[in-house]
Amino acid sequence: MGKAHGLRYLPKSAIEKIDKLQNQELLYLNHDFQNPYHSRALLLRTNDNYIVGYCPQYIVDDVFKLNHKNPKTCQSAS
């Protein structure tokens, strides 16, 4: 199982949410346009909108390529 990055920047409430995540719980990717350090940063968030980390940078380019090649693989959250 992979690990999210950027946890040290999250508020206490997000860490508490991470501690309660269930196996197989769906997480969503959101492009963090306003990230001053990485213009292609991808946030990981829960269905109830808690930010629980960042997608590791070493796979971000692959995620963007996959989405560009087949947009249906990345669906919008309702």
TORNUFI-106807 format. One record per atom (N, C-alpha, C): residue in three letters; x, y, z. Coordinates in nm, 3 decimals, decimal comma. Example, Ala and Ser with C-alpha at 12.3 -4.5 7.8 and 13.67 -1.06 7.14 Angstrom:
! TORNUFI-106807
(ALA (1,319 -0,569 0,780))
(ALA (1,230 -0,450 0,780))
(ALA (1,320 -0,330 0,780))
(SER (1,285 -0,225 0,708))
(SER (1,367 -0,106 0,714))
(SER (1,290 0,003 0,787))
***
This chain:
! TORNUFI-106807
(MET (0,084 -0,117 0,000))
(MET (0,000 0,000 0,000))
(MET (0,089 0,124 0,000))
(GLY (0,057 0,220 -0,085))
(GLY (0,134 0,342 -0,094))
(GLY (0,105 0,436 0,021))
(LYS (0,188 0,536 0,034))
(LYS (0,169 0,633 0,141))
(LYS (0,152 0,771 0,083))
(ALA (0,064 0,848 0,144))
(ALA (0,044 0,986 0,104))
(ALA (0,161 1,069 0,155))
(HIS (0,185 1,178 0,090))
(HIS (0,291 1,271 0,129))
(HIS (0,229 1,399 0,181))
(GLY (0,308 1,481 0,249))
(GLY (0,262 1,612 0,295))
(GLY (0,180 1,609 0,422))
(LEU (0,184 1,499 0,496))
(LEU (0,100 1,488 0,615))
(LEU (0,137 1,589 0,723))
(ARG (0,262 1,630 0,728))
(ARG (0,304 1,723 0,833))
(ARG (0,242 1,862 0,817))
(TYR (0,187 1,890 0,699))
(TYR (0,125 2,020 0,674))
(TYR (-0,024 2,022 0,706))
(LEU (-0,079 1,909 0,744))
(LEU (-0,223 1,899 0,763))
(LEU (-0,263 1,935 0,906))
(PRO (-0,385 1,988 0,922))
(PRO (-0,434 2,019 1,057))
(PRO (-0,465 1,891 1,135))
(LYS (-0,477 1,907 1,265))
(LYS (-0,504 1,794 1,354))
(LYS (-0,631 1,718 1,313))
(SER (-0,734 1,789 1,269))
(SER (-0,859 1,723 1,230))
(SER (-0,838 1,627 1,112))
(ALA (-0,748 1,664 1,020))
(ALA (-0,719 1,577 0,906))
(ALA (-0,644 1,452 0,952))
(ILE (-0,551 1,467 1,044))
(ILE (-0,477 1,352 1,097))
(ILE (-0,573 1,258 1,169))
(GLU (-0,668 1,313 1,243))
(GLU (-0,769 1,230 1,310))
(GLU (-0,852 1,154 1,208))
(LYS (-0,886 1,220 1,097))
(LYS (-0,962 1,153 0,991))
(LYS (-0,880 1,041 0,929))
(ILE (-0,751 1,065 0,906))
(ILE (-0,662 0,963 0,849))
(ILE (-0,660 0,840 0,938))
(ASP (-0,653 0,862 1,069))
(ASP (-0,650 0,751 1,164))
(ASP (-0,776 0,666 1,158))
(LYS (-0,886 0,724 1,108))
(LYS (-1,015 0,653 1,101))
(LYS (-1,046 0,598 0,962))
(LEU (-0,958 0,619 0,864))
(LEU (-0,984 0,568 0,729))
(LEU (-0,996 0,416 0,731))
(GLN (-1,087 0,368 0,650))
(GLN (-1,112 0,225 0,639))
(GLN (-1,041 0,169 0,517))
(ASN (-1,002 0,043 0,524))
(ASN (-0,945 -0,027 0,410))
(ASN (-1,045 -0,022 0,293))
(GLN (-0,998 0,006 0,175))
(GLN (-1,080 0,015 0,054))
(GLN (-1,166 0,143 0,048))
(GLU (-1,147 0,236 0,140))
(GLU (-1,222 0,362 0,134))
(GLU (-1,175 0,442 0,013))
(LEU (-1,270 0,492 -0,062))
(LEU (-1,239 0,565 -0,184))
(LEU (-1,184 0,704 -0,150))
(LEU (-1,072 0,738 -0,215))
(LEU (-1,014 0,872 -0,202))
(LEU (-1,017 0,939 -0,339))
(TYR (-1,026 1,068 -0,339))
(TYR (-1,035 1,146 -0,462))
(TYR (-0,908 1,228 -0,480))
(LEU (-0,870 1,249 -0,605))
(LEU (-0,758 1,335 -0,640))
(LEU (-0,810 1,471 -0,683))
(ASN (-0,747 1,575 -0,633))
(ASN (-0,780 1,711 -0,674))
(ASN (-0,652 1,784 -0,710))
(HIS (-0,651 1,847 -0,826))
(HIS (-0,535 1,925 -0,869))
(HIS (-0,527 2,049 -0,780))
(ASP (-0,416 2,065 -0,710))
(ASP (-0,394 2,177 -0,621))
(ASP (-0,330 2,291 -0,700))
(PHE (-0,410 2,366 -0,774))
(PHE (-0,362 2,473 -0,861))
(PHE (-0,285 2,581 -0,787))
(GLN (-0,317 2,602 -0,661))
(GLN (-0,257 2,711 -0,585))
(GLN (-0,133 2,669 -0,506))
(ASN (-0,086 2,550 -0,525))
(ASN (0,032 2,504 -0,452))
(ASN (0,155 2,580 -0,504))
(PRO (0,221 2,659 -0,418))
(PRO (0,334 2,740 -0,464))
(PRO (0,462 2,660 -0,490))
(TYR (0,465 2,533 -0,447))
(TYR (0,587 2,454 -0,459))
(TYR (0,582 2,353 -0,573))
(HIS (0,462 2,315 -0,612))
(HIS (0,449 2,212 -0,717))
(HIS (0,321 2,241 -0,795))
(SER (0,335 2,291 -0,916))
(SER (0,219 2,334 -0,995))
(SER (0,128 2,219 -1,036))
(ARG (0,176 2,096 -1,025))
(ARG (0,093 1,980 -1,060))
(ARG (0,060 1,894 -0,940))
(ALA (0,067 1,952 -0,821))
(ALA (0,038 1,877 -0,699))
(ALA (-0,105 1,825 -0,702))
(LEU (-0,122 1,703 -0,652))
(LEU (-0,254 1,641 -0,644))
(LEU (-0,286 1,611 -0,499))
(LEU (-0,392 1,673 -0,449))
(LEU (-0,441 1,647 -0,315))
(LEU (-0,515 1,514 -0,311))
(LEU (-0,509 1,446 -0,199))
(LEU (-0,593 1,330 -0,175))
(LEU (-0,698 1,373 -0,074))
(ARG (-0,825 1,350 -0,107))
(ARG (-0,931 1,389 -0,014))
(ARG (-1,035 1,279 -0,001))
(THR (-1,109 1,285 0,107))
(THR (-1,215 1,188 0,132))
(THR (-1,346 1,237 0,071))
(ASN (-1,445 1,150 0,074))
(ASN (-1,577 1,185 0,022))
(ASN (-1,639 1,302 0,099))
(ASP (-1,605 1,313 0,227))
(ASP (-1,658 1,423 0,307))
(ASP (-1,560 1,541 0,315))
(ASN (-1,473 1,549 0,215))
(ASN (-1,386 1,665 0,189))
(ASN (-1,274 1,692 0,290))
(TYR (-1,227 1,589 0,356))
(TYR (-1,106 1,605 0,437))
(TYR (-0,986 1,583 0,347))
(ILE (-0,890 1,673 0,351))
(ILE (-0,764 1,653 0,280))
(ILE (-0,679 1,561 0,366))
(VAL (-0,636 1,450 0,307))
(VAL (-0,563 1,349 0,384))
(VAL (-0,422 1,326 0,330))
(GLY (-0,373 1,415 0,247))
(GLY (-0,236 1,404 0,198))
(GLY (-0,225 1,446 0,052))
(TYR (-0,109 1,416 -0,004))
(TYR (-0,080 1,447 -0,143))
(TYR (-0,035 1,321 -0,214))
(CYS (-0,067 1,313 -0,340))
(CYS (-0,018 1,205 -0,426))
(CYS (0,135 1,222 -0,437))
(PRO (0,210 1,114 -0,422))
(PRO (0,356 1,126 -0,435))
(PRO (0,396 1,184 -0,571))
(GLN (0,493 1,276 -0,569))
(GLN (0,532 1,346 -0,691))
(GLN (0,581 1,252 -0,801))
(TYR (0,641 1,140 -0,763))
(TYR (0,695 1,052 -0,865))
(TYR (0,589 0,983 -0,951))
(ILE (0,461 0,989 -0,912))
(ILE (0,357 0,932 -0,998))
(ILE (0,261 1,037 -1,055))
(VAL (0,278 1,164 -1,015))
(VAL (0,188 1,270 -1,060))
(VAL (0,185 1,280 -1,213))
(ASP (0,300 1,280 -1,277))
(ASP (0,302 1,291 -1,423))
(ASP (0,227 1,176 -1,489))
(ASP (0,240 1,055 -1,435))
(ASP (0,167 0,941 -1,490))
(ASP (0,016 0,957 -1,473))
(VAL (-0,027 1,013 -1,361))
(VAL (-0,170 1,036 -1,339))
(VAL (-0,224 1,136 -1,442))
(PHE (-0,150 1,245 -1,465))
(PHE (-0,194 1,343 -1,565))
(PHE (-0,195 1,282 -1,706))
(LYS (-0,095 1,202 -1,738))
(LYS (-0,092 1,137 -1,870))
(LYS (-0,209 1,041 -1,886))
(LEU (-0,237 0,964 -1,783))
(LEU (-0,349 0,871 -1,789))
(LEU (-0,481 0,944 -1,808))
(ASN (-0,499 1,052 -1,735))
(ASN (-0,622 1,130 -1,748))
(ASN (-0,634 1,193 -1,885))
(HIS (-0,523 1,240 -1,940))
(HIS (-0,526 1,301 -2,074))
(HIS (-0,556 1,196 -2,180))
(LYS (-0,499 1,078 -2,165))
(LYS (-0,517 0,971 -2,264))
(LYS (-0,658 0,913 -2,258))
(ASN (-0,712 0,899 -2,139))
(ASN (-0,845 0,840 -2,122))
(ASN (-0,915 0,910 -2,006))
(PRO (-0,981 1,023 -2,032))
(PRO (-1,044 1,101 -1,926))
(PRO (-1,147 1,024 -1,843))
(LYS (-1,204 0,918 -1,898))
(LYS (-1,304 0,842 -1,824))
(LYS (-1,243 0,765 -1,707))
(THR (-1,110 0,749 -1,706))
(THR (-1,047 0,679 -1,594))
(THR (-1,047 0,764 -1,467))
(CYS (-1,058 0,895 -1,483))
(CYS (-1,064 0,986 -1,370))
(CYS (-1,200 1,054 -1,373))
(GLN (-1,284 1,017 -1,278))
(GLN (-1,420 1,068 -1,275))
(GLN (-1,433 1,179 -1,172))
(SER (-1,526 1,268 -1,196))
(SER (-1,554 1,374 -1,102))
(SER (-1,635 1,321 -0,985))
(ALA (-1,608 1,372 -0,868))
(ALA (-1,686 1,336 -0,750))
(ALA (-1,817 1,414 -0,753))
(SER (-1,921 1,353 -0,703))
(SER (-2,051 1,423 -0,701))
(SER (-2,066 1,507 -0,578))
***
